[in-house]
Amino acid sequence: MSNPTADWERVGDRFYRKIKLYDAVFDQDLELENYVIAGAPCAGAIALYRDEDKLHTYRGSQASKSGIDIYSCAGRLIRRINWDKGSIRGLGWSEDEKLLVVTKDGVVRCYYDLQGDFTQFSLGNGAEEHGVEACRFWSTGFVAILSNNHLVAVSHYNEPRPKLLATPPEDFVHSWTLIPPAYTLSRSVEVLLAIGQTIYVVDSSEAEDRVLPSGPFKYVSVSPNGLYVTLYTEDGMVWVITSDFQNKIGEYESKAKTIPKDVQWCGNDSVLLAWEDEVHMIGPNGALLKYYYDGWVHLLADIDGVRILTNDVCEFLQKVPSATEDIFKLGSTSPASVLLDAVDQLDKKSPKADENIQLIRPNLPDAVAACVQAAGQEYSTHWQKQLLKAASFGKSVLDLYSSDDFVDMCERLRVLNAVRDYRIGLPLSFEQYERLTAEKLIQRLINRREYLLAIRLSDYLRLPTNRIYVHWASQKVRNSTADEDAICETVVNKLANKRGISFEYIARAAHDEGRSHLATQLLNHESRAGKQVPLLLSMSEDELALDKATASGDIDLVFFVLLHLKKTLPLASFFRLLTNRPLATALVESSARDQDQSLLKDLYYQDDRRLDGANLLFSEALAQTAPQTKVDKLKLASKLIADNTKDSTASLYHKSFQEAQALIRLQTSLDNDLHGGEKVYTGLSLNATLHRLILTAHSKRATKAASEFRVPDKTLAWIRLRALVAKRDWAELEEIATKNKRSSIGWEPYFNEILGAGNTKLAGGVFVAKCTGLTARERSDMWVKCGMITKAGEELLKARDAEALEDLRARASGGGVGDIDRMIARLRPKR
């Protein structure tokens, strides 16, 4: 195996290594110099788009069609996106590998799954009028510069809200870049514009001139950590300054006669200048390193290095990690290096292995940890194994050592080696994998349709696999040419007994492809009605949606369906859906009763529920204030059930409505005749109307009205009694008692009402004697209530009830005691 330091180069006091990731990346006919190339972060996909400003070789009409090609780092074509939407002015990636395409007229497309599916929005803010000139991207957003130098920023792709930044000068912009919000004090994006001889820093509130000499600057580049800025001047000088423009870190004279094609940072320690086939690395203190290639070179910056891309090769240039340098650099005597050598001696069965272990025994835990860490930084499986073998040997000697880090590293390396394979083309470094996370790596595999590897890695990493199966099924229903029933059977059989599967998502994919029958079949396997119903509604499967919601027993879900159907369907169709669905009908009825009575009327009419419709009209009539409006409502209610008077209930309702109309007319007449139109009687019940007439000395009108409405004699007698008592018409009450021997309600109510009004004289003097149907004791109690003890005694004496007299004596006082005693004596037998 080759020496691990064979590809190392010293730059100043540090080492850099260039790792060949893949070779024979692109076909030799692909003219990379004529393409705009953008690479996704963390060793992600590469997008190529032919540069519209350059001439290219004609290769036929098909090849000349405009399009965006998405490749893996190994050169495998993932997807070709045909493009006919205008000139592209921005091509970039988000941290979750969404491809962003910005056109000259400010339209932004976000391709979110590497398969051509996209969302779209517009920049606005004058982008369509002035046109987009260029874009710069960061992990979650981008900034577009317009032809009038205005800057439009989008901070989030999920909820894009284009925002205009402060207005910079309108002079020519030589170069520009941005500092992501995560690395600015204001926590908003800052744009660096090379205008004239200086640099302007533009944010949302101001455009500040940093007053830098020696411009104009042809390139401006910011380090991955946002702390440093590289400036390339027209005369070939390279400046490195802090991003606050306060300190100058270094300066280098390139002496190049031509301006480089690209300037990028390699990590946070060095800068790369790229010409057509040449790359210069400028390290600390002006140290220089040069690389030469046979073809056109593109630089794709990443968080910990740079991918160098040509037709022939894809390489990764990075600073040698400190753990790796300590172990492998020439002459290293670090404990980890000695431990690695001990393993080599162990393989040779040399006793020097034990000597090495004893030599580093005090530092053995650190040596084991360094070997584990260095193994993660290696791309070569041979050196991964050697370093892990050294770590394993070292920890076997230790008495106490936690193997968690060792086991985790083995797990990570298995994952990294699997995705670095040229068939997958994801050459992640250890640092990139740690930043990306396992979940996002699985998502990248899903987007590449590497389902088998995604499932195996998820099982290995103990991650859920449901989203992998769902994505596979969604692609199956979109792209398969088989019969829909066969597709459904295949999908259901494959996903049987799989946990967390959302058939609603798969069915939606089928519906989006116009396969409604397949979508309906798949939804039958969705166990959650809350997921089934919305999609069924969007598919216009209204009856099925309502039945599913009803079967779920979720009242809120049924209401949701009913509201949707009411908005989208004609009223007649909506009511037909309610037929033979009592729960839905009851919910509509209860809701409409409080919120939409016109809908309730239409429902009753549609169902031929005349009594309910008449009741509703009657309720509306009661709520009216204008008498004529009330009458009109009552006429409609009466008319509604006029043809059904054979039904006893309907007949009773009809009669009641007729009487209600007559009562309203009577009350209107009384108000007009007696009160000059003032509404005194309007709104009263029949009994209250009669009561008020008697109270206001209109007894004849009351008697006539009672006759017209066939008020029973007992009812009228009660109304008259209470009205006369209320107006204290004792004479009328006494006259009634004098002229009538009998009363339809008896005389006891008269006694009680008059006594309750406080007239004991009339109650006792007139009405006790009229209560001939009562016993002596009951009449005696009536006298007592009137305060007439002697009269009560006389009543008992007539009945010769000595026992009752004895009880009455106990309740008597004053002169009444003597009277009662005499009565008792009269009843006692004489001796």
C-alpha positions in Angstrom: 0.0 0.0 0.0 1.3 3.5 -0.9 2.6 5.8 1.8 -0.3 7.9 3.3 1.9 11.0 2.9 2.6 10.5 -0.8 -0.1 13.1 -1.7 0.9 15.6 1.0 2.5 19.0 0.1 3.9 21.5 2.6 2.5 25.0 2.4 4.4 27.1 4.9 4.4 25.3 8.2 1.3 23.2 7.3 0.6 20.2 5.2 -2.1 19.8 2.5 -3.2 16.7 0.7 -5.0 16.2 -2.5 -7.1 13.0 -2.5 -8.2 11.5 -5.8 -11.9 10.7 -5.3 -12.8 9.5 -8.8 -11.3 9.3 -12.2 -12.8 9.4 -15.7 -15.5 11.6 -14.4 -16.8 13.2 -17.6 -16.7 12.3 -21.2 -13.9 14.0 -23.0 -16.4 15.6 -25.5 -17.9 17.6 -22.6 -16.3 21.0 -22.8 -16.2 22.0 -19.1 -14.9 25.5 -20.0 -18.2 26.3 -21.7 -20.3 25.3 -18.6 -21.4 27.1 -15.4 -20.9 24.5 -12.6 -22.4 24.6 -9.1 -21.7 21.9 -6.4 -23.9 21.1 -3.5 -22.3 21.4 -0.1 -21.0 18.3 1.8 -19.8 16.5 -1.4 -23.3 16.8 -2.9 -24.5 16.7 -6.5 -23.0 18.8 -9.3 -25.2 20.9 -11.6 -23.9 21.9 -15.1 -25.5 24.5 -17.3 -24.1 25.7 -20.6 -22.7 29.2 -20.4 -24.8 31.3 -22.7 -22.0 33.8 -23.3 -19.6 31.3 -24.8 -19.4 29.6 -28.1 -19.6 25.8 -28.1 -19.2 23.0 -30.6 -22.4 22.0 -32.5 -23.2 18.4 -31.9 -26.7 18.1 -33.4 -30.1 19.5 -32.6 -30.8 17.2 -29.7 -27.5 18.0 -28.0 -27.9 21.7 -28.6 -31.2 21.8 -26.5 -30.7 23.8 -23.4 -30.9 21.9 -20.1 -29.4 21.5 -16.6 -27.5 18.3 -16.0 -27.2 17.0 -12.5 -24.3 14.6 -11.9 -22.8 12.8 -8.9 -19.1 13.6 -8.0 -18.2 10.4 -9.8 -19.7 11.7 -13.1 -22.9 9.6 -13.1 -25.8 11.5 -14.5 -28.6 11.7 -12.0 -31.1 13.8 -13.9 -31.4 16.1 -16.9 -33.8 19.0 -16.5 -34.9 20.4 -19.8 -34.8 24.2 -19.7 -36.8 26.7 -21.8 -37.7 29.3 -19.3 -35.3 32.0 -20.2 -31.7 33.0 -19.5 -30.3 31.6 -16.2 -28.5 34.2 -14.0 -28.1 32.1 -10.9 -27.4 28.4 -10.2 -26.8 27.2 -6.7 -27.6 24.7 -3.9 -29.0 24.8 -0.4 -27.5 22.8 2.4 -30.2 20.1 2.0 -29.3 19.7 -1.7 -32.1 21.7 -3.2 -31.1 23.1 -6.6 -31.9 26.8 -7.0 -32.3 28.3 -10.5 -32.8 32.1 -10.9 -33.7 33.5 -14.3 -33.0 37.0 -15.7 -36.6 38.1 -15.1 -36.5 37.2 -11.4 -38.3 33.8 -11.4 -36.8 31.3 -8.9 -37.3 27.6 -9.2 -36.4 25.3 -6.3 -35.8 21.7 -7.3 -36.2 19.8 -4.1 -35.6 16.1 -4.9 -33.1 15.9 -7.8 -35.9 14.4 -10.0 -37.3 17.6 -11.6 -40.0 18.4 -9.1 -40.0 22.0 -8.1 -41.6 25.0 -6.4 -41.5 28.4 -7.9 -41.6 32.0 -6.7 -40.7 35.5 -8.0 -38.2 37.9 -6.6 -40.3 41.0 -7.3 -38.7 44.3 -6.1 -38.0 45.4 -9.7 -36.3 42.2 -10.8 -38.6 41.7 -13.8 -38.1 45.3 -14.9 -34.4 45.7 -14.4 -33.3 42.0 -14.8 -31.1 39.9 -12.6 -27.4 40.0 -13.3 -25.9 37.4 -10.9 -26.6 35.5 -7.7 -24.6 34.4 -4.7 -25.8 31.6 -2.5 -25.4 30.4 1.1 -26.8 27.4 2.9 -30.4 28.6 3.3 -30.7 31.6 1.0 -29.2 33.8 -1.7 -28.8 37.4 -2.8 -29.5 38.5 -6.4 -28.0 41.7 -7.9 -30.0 43.5 -10.5 -28.8 45.6 -13.4 -29.3 48.8 -11.4 -27.1 47.4 -8.6 -30.1 46.8 -6.3 -29.8 43.7 -4.1 -32.7 41.3 -3.3 -32.2 38.8 -0.5 -34.1 35.6 0.2 -33.3 34.2 3.6 -35.3 30.9 3.6 -36.3 28.7 0.7 -39.2 27.1 2.5 -41.0 30.4 3.1 -39.4 32.8 0.6 -39.9 36.5 1.3 -37.7 38.5 -1.0 -36.4 41.6 0.7 -34.6 44.6 -0.9 -31.4 45.5 0.9 -30.0 49.0 1.2 -29.2 50.8 -2.1 -25.5 50.8 -3.0 -23.9 53.2 -5.5 -24.8 52.7 -9.2 -21.2 52.5 -10.4 -19.9 49.3 -12.1 -19.5 46.3 -9.8 -16.2 44.5 -10.5 -16.9 41.6 -8.2 -19.0 40.8 -5.2 -19.8 38.1 -2.6 -21.7 37.8 0.7 -21.2 36.9 4.3 -24.0 34.5 5.6 -26.2 35.7 8.4 -24.7 33.1 10.8 -21.3 34.9 10.7 -22.4 38.6 11.0 -23.0 40.6 14.1 -26.4 41.8 12.8 -27.5 38.2 12.1 -28.6 39.3 8.6 -26.8 38.8 5.3 -24.1 41.3 4.4 -23.0 41.8 0.8 -19.5 42.9 -0.2 -19.4 44.9 -3.4 -16.2 45.9 -5.2 -17.1 49.3 -6.7 -14.5 51.7 -8.0 -11.4 51.5 -5.8 -13.0 50.3 -2.7 -15.4 47.8 -1.0 -18.9 48.6 0.1 -20.6 46.5 2.8 -24.4 46.4 2.2 -27.0 45.1 4.7 -30.7 45.7 5.1 -30.2 49.2 6.5 -27.1 50.8 5.0 -24.4 50.6 2.4 -21.1 51.5 4.0 -17.8 52.4 2.2 -14.9 50.6 3.9 -12.4 53.0 2.2 -9.9 50.4 0.9 -7.0 51.6 -1.3 -5.5 49.7 -4.2 -8.7 48.7 -6.0 -10.4 47.8 -8.2 -10.8 44.3 -6.8 -11.5 41.6 -9.4 -12.4 38.9 -6.9 -13.8 39.0 -3.4 -14.1 35.7 -1.5 -15.1 35.0 2.1 -13.8 32.1 4.2 -16.2 29.3 5.3 -16.2 30.5 8.9 -16.9 34.1 7.8 -13.8 35.6 9.6 -11.6 36.4 6.6 -11.9 38.0 3.2 -9.7 37.5 0.2 -9.3 40.4 -2.3 -7.7 40.0 -5.7 -6.6 43.3 -7.3 -6.3 44.2 -11.0 -2.5 44.1 -10.8 -2.3 40.6 -9.4 -2.1 41.3 -5.7 -3.9 39.0 -3.2 -5.0 40.5 0.1 -6.3 38.5 3.1 -8.0 40.7 5.7 -10.5 40.2 8.5 -14.2 40.4 7.6 -14.6 43.5 9.7 -11.9 45.2 7.5 -9.9 46.2 10.5 -6.8 44.0 10.2 -4.7 42.9 7.2 -3.6 39.2 7.7 -1.4 38.8 4.6 -0.5 39.9 1.1 0.8 38.0 -1.9 1.9 39.1 -5.3 0.9 36.5 -7.9 2.8 38.1 -10.8 0.2 36.6 -13.1 -0.4 38.4 -16.4 -4.0 37.2 -16.6 -6.8 37.4 -14.1 -7.7 33.9 -12.6 -11.0 32.3 -13.6 -11.9 31.6 -9.9 -10.8 32.4 -6.4 -11.9 30.1 -3.5 -10.9 29.4 0.0 -9.6 25.9 0.9 -10.9 25.5 4.4 -10.1 28.6 6.6 -6.3 28.6 6.2 -5.5 29.0 2.5 -6.7 30.5 -0.8 -6.9 28.9 -4.2 -6.5 30.8 -7.5 -7.6 28.9 -10.6 -6.8 29.5 -14.2 -7.8 27.3 -17.1 -5.5 24.3 -16.2 -3.6 25.6 -13.2 -4.3 26.0 -9.5 -2.2 28.1 -7.1 -2.6 27.6 -3.4 -1.6 30.6 -1.2 -1.0 29.6 2.4 -0.1 31.6 5.5 2.7 34.1 5.2 2.6 34.0 1.4 3.6 30.3 1.0 2.8 29.0 -2.4 1.9 25.7 -4.0 1.0 25.0 -7.6 -1.0 22.2 -9.3 -1.2 21.6 -13.0 -3.9 19.7 -15.0 -4.4 18.5 -18.5 -7.9 20.1 -18.8 -10.1 22.9 -17.7 -10.4 23.2 -13.9 -13.4 24.0 -11.8 -13.3 24.7 -8.0 -16.1 23.6 -5.8 -15.6 25.0 -2.3 -16.8 23.0 0.8 -16.6 23.5 4.5 -13.3 21.8 5.0 -11.6 21.9 1.6 -12.2 22.2 -2.1 -13.3 19.7 -4.8 -11.2 20.1 -7.9 -13.2 19.0 -11.0 -11.9 18.2 -14.5 -13.0 15.9 -17.2 -10.5 13.3 -16.0 -10.6 13.5 -12.3 -12.5 14.6 -9.2 -10.1 15.5 -6.3 -10.5 16.8 -2.8 -7.9 19.3 -1.6 -7.8 19.9 2.2 -5.5 20.7 5.0 -4.1 17.5 6.6 -6.0 17.0 9.9 -3.8 17.4 12.9 -4.4 13.9 14.2 -3.4 12.5 10.8 -0.3 14.7 10.7 0.8 13.7 14.1 0.8 10.1 13.2 2.1 10.0 9.7 4.5 12.9 9.3 8.1 12.0 8.7 10.0 11.4 12.0 6.9 11.6 14.2 7.4 10.2 17.7 3.9 10.9 18.9 2.3 8.2 21.1 -0.3 7.5 18.3 2.5 7.0 15.7 4.4 4.7 18.0 1.2 2.7 18.6 0.7 2.3 14.8 4.2 1.1 14.5 3.6 -1.4 17.3 0.8 -2.9 15.3 3.1 -3.3 12.3 5.7 -5.0 14.6 3.0 -7.2 16.0 2.1 -8.4 12.5 5.8 -9.2 12.0 5.7 -11.1 15.4 8.5 -8.8 16.7 9.0 -8.3 20.4 9.5 -4.6 19.6 5.7 -4.4 19.6 5.6 -4.8 23.4 8.5 -2.4 23.8 6.6 0.3 21.9 3.6 -0.3 24.1 5.6 0.0 27.3 7.3 3.1 25.9 4.0 5.0 25.5 2.1 3.3 28.4 1.4 6.6 30.2 0.0 8.2 27.1 -1.7 5.1 25.7 -5.4 6.3 26.1 -4.5 9.5 24.2 -2.8 7.4 21.5 -5.8 5.2 21.1 -8.1 8.2 20.8 -5.8 9.8 18.2 -5.8 6.6 16.1 -9.6 6.4 16.2 -9.8 10.0 15.2 -7.3 9.7 12.4 -9.1 6.6 11.0 -12.1 8.8 10.5 -10.1 11.2 8.4 -8.8 8.6 6.0 -10.3 7.8 2.6 -8.1 4.7 2.1 -9.8 1.6 3.6 -6.3 0.1 4.2 -5.2 2.9 6.5 -8.6 3.0 8.1 -8.1 -0.7 9.1 -4.5 -0.1 10.2 -5.4 2.8 12.4 -8.4 1.0 13.9 -6.3 -2.1 14.4 -3.8 0.0 16.3 -6.5 1.5 18.4 -7.9 -2.0 19.1 -4.5 -3.2 20.1 -3.9 -0.2 22.4 -7.3 -0.5 24.2 -6.7 -4.3 24.7 -3.7 -3.4 26.8 -5.6 -0.8 28.9 -7.4 -2.0 32.1 -10.2 0.5 31.8 -11.3 2.0 28.5 -14.6 2.9 27.1 -15.0 1.5 23.6 -17.9 3.8 22.7 -15.8 6.1 20.5 -14.2 3.2 18.8 -17.5 1.5 18.0 -19.0 4.8 16.8 -16.1 5.4 14.5 -16.4 1.9 13.0 -20.0 2.5 12.4 -19.4 5.9 10.7 -16.6 4.5 8.5 -18.8 1.7 7.3 -21.4 4.3 6.3 -18.9 6.6 4.7 -17.2 3.8 2.7 -20.6 2.7 1.4 -21.6 6.1 0.0 -18.1 6.9 -1.3 -18.4 4.1 -3.8 -18.3 5.4 -7.4 -21.8 4.0 -8.1 -23.2 6.3 -5.3 -20.8 9.2 -5.7 -21.0 10.9 -2.3 -17.3 11.3 -1.2 -18.1 12.8 2.2 -15.2 13.7 4.6 -15.7 12.9 8.2 -16.3 16.5 9.1 -18.9 16.8 6.3 -20.7 13.7 7.5 -20.8 15.1 11.1 -22.3 18.3 9.8 -24.7 16.6 7.4 -26.0 14.0 9.9 -27.1 10.5 9.1 -30.7 11.4 8.6 -29.9 13.9 5.8 -27.5 11.4 4.2 -30.3 8.9 4.0 -32.5 11.6 2.4 -29.8 12.2 -0.2 -29.8 8.5 -1.0 -33.6 8.6 -1.3 -33.4 11.5 -3.7 -30.9 9.5 -5.8 -33.3 6.5 -5.7 -30.7 4.4 -4.0 -33.4 2.7 -1.9 -31.7 -0.6 -1.1 -28.6 1.2 0.3 -30.8 3.7 2.2 -32.7 0.8 3.8 -29.6 -1.1 4.8 -27.9 2.0 6.2 -31.1 3.0 8.1 -31.3 -0.5 9.6 -27.6 -0.4 10.5 -27.9 3.1 12.1 -31.3 2.2 13.8 -33.2 4.9 11.9 -36.8 4.6 10.7 -37.3 3.3 7.2 -40.8 4.3 6.5 -40.0 7.4 4.5 -37.8 5.3 2.2 -40.6 2.9 1.5 -43.1 5.7 1.0 -40.7 7.5 -1.5 -40.1 4.3 -3.4 -43.9 3.6 -3.6 -44.5 7.2 -4.7 -42.0 6.9 -7.6 -43.5 3.5 -8.4 -47.0 4.9 -8.9 -45.6 7.9 -10.9 -43.4 6.0 -13.3 -44.7 2.5 -13.6 -46.5 1.6 -16.9 -48.2 -1.5 -15.4 -51.9 -1.8 -14.8 -53.2 0.3 -11.9 -54.5 -2.8 -10.0 -51.2 -4.5 -10.4 -49.3 -1.4 -9.2 -51.6 -1.2 -6.1 -51.1 -4.9 -5.3 -47.3 -4.5 -5.7 -47.1 -1.5 -3.4 -49.5 -2.9 -0.8 -47.7 -6.3 -0.7 -44.3 -4.6 -0.4 -45.4 -2.3 2.4 -47.4 -4.9 4.3 -46.4 -5.0 8.0 -44.2 -1.9 7.6 -44.6 0.6 10.4 -45.4 4.3 10.0 -46.3 4.0 6.3 -48.5 6.9 5.0 -50.6 5.6 2.1 -52.1 9.1 1.9 -48.7 10.4 0.6 -48.5 7.6 -2.0 -52.1 8.1 -3.0 -51.5 11.9 -3.4 -48.5 11.1 -5.8 -50.9 8.8 -7.8 -53.5 11.5 -7.9 -51.0 14.1 -9.1 -50.1 11.8 -12.0 -53.8 11.6 -12.9 -54.3 8.1 -11.6 -57.4 8.7 -9.5 -58.6 5.1 -9.4 -55.2 4.0 -8.1 -55.2 6.8 -5.6 -58.6 5.7 -4.3 -57.5 2.1 -4.0 -54.4 3.1 -2.1 -56.4 5.3 0.3 -58.4 2.3 1.4 -55.2 1.1 3.1 -54.7 4.3 5.0 -55.8 3.8 8.6 -56.1 7.4 9.6 -59.3 9.0 8.4 -57.8 12.5 8.9 -55.3 11.7 6.2 -57.8 10.0 3.9 -60.5 12.6 3.8 -58.6 15.8 2.6 -57.2 13.9 -0.4 -60.5 12.3 -1.2 -62.0 15.8 -1.3 -59.3 17.1 -3.5 -60.1 14.1 -5.8 -63.8 15.1 -5.9 -64.7 11.8 -4.2 -67.2 13.6 -2.1 -69.5 10.7 -1.1 -66.6 8.5 -0.1 -65.0 11.3 1.8 -68.2 11.9 3.8 -68.6 8.2 4.5 -65.0 7.9 5.7 -65.4 10.9 8.0 -68.7 9.6 9.4 -67.2 6.1 10.0 -64.3 7.6 11.9 -66.6 9.0 14.5 -64.7 12.3 14.5 -67.3 15.0 14.5 -64.8 17.7 13.7 -63.7 15.8 10.6 -67.3 15.4 9.5 -67.9 19.2 10.0 -64.7 19.8 7.9 -66.1 17.7 5.1 -69.6 19.3 5.2 -68.1 22.8 5.1 -66.0 21.9 2.2 -68.9 20.3 0.3 -71.2 23.3 1.0 -68.6 25.7 -0.5 -67.9 23.6 -3.6 -71.2 21.9 -4.5 -74.5 23.3 -5.8 -77.1 23.3 -3.0 -79.2 20.6 -4.5 -76.1 18.3 -4.9 -75.1 19.0 -1.3 -78.5 18.0 0.0 -78.6 14.9 -2.1 -75.3 13.8 -0.4 -77.0 14.1 3.0 -79.8 11.7 2.0 -79.6 8.5 4.1 -76.8 10.0 6.2 -78.5 10.9 9.4 -75.4 12.0 11.3 -74.3 14.4 8.6 -77.9 15.7 8.3 -78.2 16.2 12.0 -74.9 18.1 12.1 -75.9 20.4 9.2 -79.3 21.0 10.9 -77.8 21.8 14.3 -75.2 24.1 12.8 -77.6 25.9 10.4 -80.1 26.5 13.2 -77.7 28.9 14.8 -75.8 30.2 11.8 -77.7 29.9 8.5 -81.5 29.5 8.8 -82.0 29.9 5.1 -79.9 26.8 4.6 -82.1 25.1 7.2 -85.2 26.1 5.2 -83.8 24.7 2.0 -82.9 21.4 3.8 -86.4 21.0 5.2 -87.9 21.8 1.8 -85.5 19.3 0.1 -86.5 16.6 2.5 -90.2 17.5 2.5 -90.1 18.1 6.2 -93.1 20.4 6.3 -93.7 20.5 10.0 -90.0 21.3 10.7 -90.2 24.0 8.0 -93.3 25.5 9.5 -91.8 25.5 13.0 -88.8 27.3 11.6 -91.1 30.0 10.1 -93.0 30.2 13.3 -89.8 30.9 15.2 -88.8 33.5 12.7 -92.3 35.1 13.1 -91.8 35.3 16.9 -88.5 37.1 16.4 -90.1 39.8 14.2 -91.1 43.2 15.6 -93.4 44.4 12.8 -96.9 42.9 13.1 -97.4 42.6 9.4 -94.1 40.8 9.0 -95.1 38.4 11.7 -98.5 37.7 9.9 -96.7 37.1 6.6 -94.4 34.6 8.2 -97.3 32.8 9.9 -99.2 32.7 6.6 -96.2 31.0 5.0 -96.1 28.5 7.8 -99.8 27.8 7.6 -99.6 27.5 3.9 -96.7 25.0 4.2 -98.9 22.5 6.1 -102.3 23.3 4.7 -102.3 20.3 2.4 -101.5 17.9 5.2 -104.3 18.6 7.7 -105.3 15.0 7.9 -102.3 14.5 10.1 -103.5 15.4 13.6 -100.1 17.1 14.5 -100.2 19.1 11.3 -103.8 20.0 11.9 -103.0 21.2 15.4 -100.0 23.3 14.0 -102.3 24.8 11.3 -104.9 25.8 13.9 -102.2 27.4 16.1 -100.8 29.4 13.2 -104.3 30.6 12.3 -105.0 31.7 15.9 -101.6 33.4 16.1 -102.4 35.5 13.0 -105.8 36.4 14.5 -104.2 37.4 17.8 -101.7 39.7 16.0 -104.5 41.3 14.1 -106.5 41.8 17.4 -103.5 43.2 19.2 -102.8 45.7 16.3 -106.5 46.8 16.4 -106.3 47.3 20.2 -103.1 49.3 19.9 -104.6 51.5 17.3 -108.0 51.9 19.0 -106.9 52.3 22.6 -103.4 53.6 22.5 -103.0 55.6 19.3 -100.8 53.1 17.6 -98.4 52.6 20.5 -97.4 49.0 20.9 -98.9 48.0 24.2 -100.5 44.8 23.3 -98.3 43.7 20.4 -96.1 40.8 21.4 -98.2 39.6 24.3 -99.7 36.2 24.6 -103.5 35.7 24.4 -103.8 35.4 28.2 -101.7 38.4 28.8 -103.8 40.4 26.3 -107.0 39.5 28.1 -105.4 40.3 31.4 -104.3 43.7 30.2 -107.8 44.5 28.8 -109.5 43.6 32.1 -106.8 45.6 34.0 -107.5 48.6 31.9 -111.3 48.4 32.4 -112.1 46.9 29.0 -113.8 43.9 30.2 -116.3 43.7 27.4 -113.5 43.7 24.8 -111.8 40.9 26.9 -115.1 38.9 27.0 -115.5 39.3 23.2 -111.9 38.3 22.5 -112.2 35.3 24.8 -115.3 34.2 22.9 -113.6 34.6 19.5 -110.6 32.6 20.6 -112.7 30.0 22.5 -111.0 30.6 25.7 -112.3 28.1 28.3 -114.4 29.6 31.1 -112.0 28.4 33.8 -109.1 30.1 32.1 -111.0 33.3 31.6 -112.2 33.2 35.3 -108.6 32.9 36.5 -107.5 35.8 34.2 -110.4 38.0 35.3 -109.8 37.2 39.0 -106.1 38.0 38.9 -106.6 41.2 36.8 -109.3 42.5 39.3 -107.1 41.7 42.2 -104.1 43.3 40.5 -106.1 46.6 40.1 -107.7 46.2 43.5 -111.3 46.3 42.2 -112.9 45.0 45.3 -116.3 46.1 44.4 -116.3 44.2 41.2 -115.1 41.1 43.0 -117.8 41.5 45.6 -120.4 41.9 42.9 -119.3 38.7 41.3 -119.7 36.9 44.5 -123.1 38.4 45.1 -124.5 37.8 41.6 -123.2 34.2 41.2 -123.9 31.2 43.3 -121.3 29.2 41.7 -117.9 29.8 40.1 -116.2 27.7 37.3 -113.0 27.7 39.3 -114.6 27.5 42.7 -114.5 30.2 45.4 -111.4 29.1 47.1 -109.1 30.8 44.5 -111.0 34.0 45.1 -110.4 33.8 48.8 -106.7 33.0 48.3 -106.0 35.7 45.7 -107.9 38.4 47.7 -106.3 37.3 51.0 -102.9 37.4 49.2 -103.6 41.0 48.2 -104.2 41.8 51.9 -108.0 42.4 51.9 -108.9 40.1 54.8 -112.3 41.7 55.3 -113.5 40.9 51.8 -111.9 37.5 51.8 -113.4 36.4 55.1 -116.6 38.4 55.1 -117.7 37.3 51.6 -115.8 34.3 50.3 -115.5 32.0 53.3 -119.2 31.5 53.4 -119.2 30.9 49.6 -116.9 27.9 50.1 -119.7 25.5 51.0 -117.9 22.5 49.7 -115.3 22.6 52.4 -115.3 21.0 55.8 -115.8 23.0 59.0 -112.2 22.7 59.9 -111.0 24.0 56.4 -113.4 27.0 56.7 -112.2 27.5 60.3 -108.6 27.7 58.9 -109.7 30.2 56.4 -111.2 32.4 59.1 -108.0 32.1 61.1 -106.0 33.2 58.1 -108.2 36.3 58.0 -107.4 36.9 61.8 -111.0 36.2 62.8 -110.6 33.7 65.6 -114.1 34.0 67.0 -115.6 33.4 63.5 -113.4 30.3 63.2 -114.7 29.1 66.6 -118.3 29.6 65.6 -117.6 27.5 62.5 -116.3 24.7 64.7 -119.1 25.1 67.2 -121.7 24.6 64.5 -119.9 21.4 63.6 -119.7 20.5 67.3 -116.0 19.8 66.9 -114.7 20.1 70.5 -111.2 18.8 69.6 -110.7 21.4 66.9 -111.9 24.1 69.4 -109.3 22.9 71.9 -106.6 23.3 69.2 -108.0 26.7 68.2 -107.9 27.9 71.9 -104.1 27.3 71.9 -103.7 29.6 69.0 -106.1 32.3 70.3 -105.1 35.4 72.2 -106.7 38.3 74.0 -110.5 38.4 74.2 -110.7 35.5 71.7 -109.6 33.1 74.4 -112.7 33.7 76.5 -115.0 33.4 73.5 -113.4 30.0 72.6 -113.7 28.9 76.3 -117.4 29.6 76.3 -117.8 27.7 73.1 -116.0 24.7 74.5 -118.1 24.9 77.7 -121.3 24.8 75.6 -120.2 21.6 74.0 -119.3 19.9 77.4 -122.0 17.7 78.9 -123.8 19.2 81.8 -123.4 17.4 85.2 
